[in-house]
């Protein structure tokens, strides 16, 4: 959100995963909190829930544009690619008309057209935590049941730009 806000976007839309999906719910809440911190109170009307697929990014992109969104945050890389597809099919460009940010940072997003700005999840730290738990499980001992949260990293690529002049 900081990145798009610094680029001048105030009417940012979000294409998120299905309600009841814990990661999707957390991403939506983070989006709403970030917008509220910036004094943007109507952000909830620009959140559309769909599946984590290319198709799940296409429909929200069209609807978010109709709602006046100047940029789109997609809750997965696949959704972001779907949003880009829909934006182009509407005769618009990414990032010139509608910047798009994805989430998860799968390696392929570096090679898309345009390369996708993404919120990359760390892969090494969760893998390390899983590796630490294996000997405990093999030893038939209790494994901590708490949830671990890892800070993601913003990777800025070519799919974002300042808000287009009206």
C-alpha positions, 0 to 999 in steps of 0.5 A: 500500500505504501508503494502505490500511495507514494505513487499518488493512488488513493482509489486502490482496489483489491482482488482477494481470495475467498472469504473464510480463507485465513490468508485471504482474510488477513490480506484483506484486513491488512489492506483495509487497515493500511487504507484507514491509516491513510484516511481512506475509509471507503476502501472496503467497497473496492475489495472483491473476493474470488478464487486464487486463479487467473480467472479469479483475477479477471472479473475483479479487475473489470469490476474494480475499474468500474468502481474507479480503482486507479490501481489493483492489488491482487492477493496472488500472482495468478490473480494479478496475471488475470487482472493484467489480462482483463485490463489489456482486453479492455484496451488499457495498459499496465502500468500506464492506465492501471498498475497491478501488484501481486502477492506471493512472489513466485519466480515466474512473475519476474518474466511476465510482461510487464514484470510484476511488482509483488509482495514476496513471501520468504521461502527460507525461513518457513522451510527452516522452521519446518526443518527444525520441527522434523526431529521433534516429530520423529522423536514423538515429542510435542511440536509447538502448535502456535502460528508463525508469521513472517514479514514479506518483502516488496519487490518493485518491478515494471507493473506499477507507475504513478496515477495516470492523469484524468 
